[in-house]
Amino acid sequence: MIEKKYLLFDADNTLYDFSATEKAALSRLFRKYEISESLLPVYHEGNRHCWKTYEEGGITLEELETERFRLFIEAIGRSDDPAIMGCDYSTMLGEEGIMIDGALETLEALKDRYSISLITNGIAKVQKERIRRTGTARFYDRVFISQEIGYAKPDTRFFNYVLSELKASRDECLVIGDSLTSDIKGAKDSGIESVYISFKGDISSDATWSVSSYNELLRLLS
């Protein structure tokens, strides 16, 4: 059993099914702009590049929101306004609140035994709308969004800010997330124990523990 007081949950692909959310939102966006979904890999390539650059501190989230569509539009030879397209997409993402199967039950099982906070690099307006639409705000004592804090995971300043706001020690906290480059790296660099959750069954030597399901996580915490 892990003796902790604070659980710091990542959002996307840890609790919220970002893959399904992204797929639904992009499908709506491409229909609106009459773009073939066969071009999705082109978008994804630019999007991955932009998120990597963001995590490295190279661009802001506001810049990312437009830049990924500037790269996409340029690559497919269109002349749409990337800022407008980016805004449309963010709105659609917020409207597609999809949880991973079992996430709600897991939060319900943990909420009376731990102080739960959400820690996310996502766009603030998108995350807040998804939390509202899924009715999950009731599970969280705090929601920490990098765009509002000014630092993004894995920056240790993000985690230091969270600790300061919670008035918590490192030993009292546990980071739970699916991203090796933001959640697990950030936790390790900040001296906080972590659980790497991979529904594919992957493990990480950088995380303190690795689990492949919510049931495994609950057993670890029970």
C-alpha positions in Angstrom: 0.0 0.0 0.0 1.2 3.5 -0.9 1.0 6.0 2.0 0.2 9.3 0.4 -2.2 12.2 1.0 -2.3 13.9 -2.4 -2.9 12.3 -5.8 -1.9 14.4 -8.8 -3.6 13.0 -11.8 -2.8 13.9 -15.4 -5.8 14.5 -17.5 -5.5 13.4 -21.1 -5.2 9.7 -21.7 -5.0 9.1 -18.0 -8.6 9.9 -17.0 -10.0 11.6 -20.1 -10.0 9.7 -23.4 -8.1 12.3 -25.4 -7.6 10.0 -28.4 -11.4 9.5 -28.8 -12.0 13.2 -28.1 -9.5 14.3 -30.6 -10.8 11.9 -33.2 -14.4 13.2 -32.8 -13.4 16.8 -32.8 -11.1 16.5 -35.9 -13.8 14.7 -37.8 -16.2 17.6 -37.1 -13.6 20.1 -38.0 -12.6 18.4 -41.3 -16.3 18.1 -42.3 -16.8 21.8 -41.6 -13.8 22.8 -43.8 -14.5 20.1 -46.3 -11.0 18.5 -45.8 -10.5 14.8 -46.5 -9.8 12.8 -43.4 -7.1 11.0 -45.4 -5.0 14.1 -44.5 -5.2 13.4 -40.8 -1.6 12.1 -40.6 -0.4 15.4 -42.0 -2.1 17.2 -39.1 -0.9 14.8 -36.5 2.8 15.2 -37.6 2.6 18.9 -37.2 0.7 18.6 -33.9 3.3 16.3 -32.4 6.0 18.7 -33.4 4.2 21.6 -31.8 3.5 19.8 -28.5 7.2 18.7 -28.3 8.3 22.3 -28.9 5.8 23.4 -26.2 7.1 20.9 -23.6 10.6 22.2 -24.3 9.5 25.8 -23.8 9.8 26.8 -27.4 6.3 28.1 -27.9 3.3 29.1 -25.8 0.0 27.3 -25.8 -1.6 30.3 -27.5 1.0 30.0 -30.3 0.5 26.2 -30.4 -3.2 26.5 -30.9 -2.6 28.4 -34.2 0.8 27.0 -35.2 -0.3 23.4 -35.6 -2.9 24.5 -38.1 -0.6 26.9 -39.9 1.7 23.9 -40.5 -1.2 21.8 -41.6 -2.7 24.4 -44.0 0.7 25.1 -45.5 1.4 21.4 -46.0 -1.8 20.7 -47.8 -1.7 23.8 -49.9 -4.8 25.7 -48.6 -5.3 29.3 -47.6 -7.6 29.0 -44.5 -6.9 31.2 -41.5 -5.1 29.0 -39.0 -6.1 31.2 -36.1 -9.8 30.7 -36.9 -9.3 27.0 -37.6 -7.4 26.6 -34.3 -10.2 28.3 -32.4 -12.9 26.2 -34.0 -11.0 23.0 -33.1 -10.5 24.0 -29.5 -14.2 24.7 -29.2 -15.0 21.3 -30.6 -12.5 19.6 -28.3 -14.1 21.1 -25.3 -17.5 19.9 -26.5 -16.3 16.3 -26.8 -16.0 15.3 -23.1 -15.1 11.6 -23.2 -13.8 9.7 -20.2 -11.8 6.5 -20.3 -13.9 3.5 -19.3 -13.5 3.0 -15.6 -12.2 6.5 -14.8 -15.3 7.8 -13.1 -15.5 4.7 -10.9 -11.8 5.0 -10.0 -12.2 8.7 -9.0 -15.3 7.7 -7.0 -13.4 5.0 -5.1 -10.5 7.4 -4.3 -12.2 10.7 -3.5 -12.9 10.1 0.1 -9.5 8.8 0.9 -7.2 11.2 -0.9 -7.0 14.8 -1.9 -7.2 14.6 -5.7 -5.8 17.3 -8.0 -5.7 17.5 -11.8 -2.4 18.5 -13.4 -2.6 19.2 -17.1 -0.7 20.8 -20.0 -3.9 21.2 -21.9 -5.4 24.4 -23.2 -7.3 26.0 -20.3 -10.6 26.7 -22.0 -10.7 23.2 -23.5 -9.9 21.4 -20.2 -12.4 23.5 -18.2 -15.2 22.8 -20.6 -14.4 19.1 -20.7 -14.4 19.0 -16.9 -17.8 20.8 -16.9 -19.4 18.5 -19.4 -18.2 15.3 -17.7 -19.3 16.5 -14.3 -15.9 15.6 -12.8 -15.1 18.9 -11.0 -16.6 17.4 -7.8 -13.7 14.9 -7.6 -10.9 17.6 -7.6 -9.7 19.8 -4.8 -7.6 21.7 -7.3 -7.1 21.9 -11.0 -3.7 23.0 -12.1 -3.4 24.0 -15.8 0.0 24.9 -17.2 -1.4 27.7 -19.3 -2.6 29.5 -16.2 0.5 28.7 -14.1 3.0 29.8 -16.7 5.1 26.6 -16.6 4.4 23.3 -18.3 5.1 19.7 -17.3 7.9 18.5 -17.1 9.3 21.8 -15.9 10.0 21.4 -12.2 8.6 24.9 -11.6 5.2 23.5 -12.5 5.5 20.9 -9.8 7.0 23.3 -7.3 4.0 25.6 -7.8 1.6 22.7 -7.3 3.3 21.7 -4.0 3.3 25.3 -2.8 -0.4 25.8 -3.5 -1.3 22.5 -1.8 1.1 23.2 1.1 2.3 19.6 0.6 5.6 17.9 0.8 7.1 15.8 -2.0 6.7 12.7 0.2 3.0 13.3 0.6 2.3 13.4 -3.2 2.0 10.9 -6.0 1.9 11.8 -9.7 -0.2 9.5 -11.8 0.0 9.9 -15.6 0.5 8.3 -19.0 3.2 10.6 -20.4 6.8 9.6 -19.9 8.0 13.0 -21.2 5.8 15.2 -19.1 4.2 13.4 -16.1 6.9 10.8 -15.3 9.9 12.9 -16.2 8.5 15.9 -14.3 7.8 13.9 -11.2 11.3 12.3 -11.2 13.1 15.6 -11.8 11.0 17.1 -8.9 11.6 14.3 -6.5 8.0 13.1 -6.4 7.1 9.4 -6.6 5.0 8.5 -9.6 2.7 5.8 -11.2 3.0 5.3 -14.9 -0.3 4.1 -16.2 -0.1 2.4 -19.6 -3.2 0.6 -20.8 -1.0 -1.1 -23.3 1.0 -2.7 -20.5 4.2 -0.8 -21.0 6.4 -0.2 -18.0 8.9 2.6 -17.1 12.1 2.5 -15.1 11.7 6.2 -14.5 8.4 5.8 -12.7 8.2 4.5 -9.1 5.5 2.1 -10.2 3.9 1.0 -13.4 0.3 -0.2 -13.8 -1.7 -1.3 -16.8 -5.3 -0.7 -15.5 -7.3 1.2 -13.0 -7.8 -2.0 -11.1 -4.1 -2.3 -10.7 -3.9 1.3 -9.6 -6.6 0.8 -7.0 -4.9 -2.3 -5.6 -1.7 -0.3 -5.3 -3.5 2.4 -3.4 -5.7 0.2 -1.3 
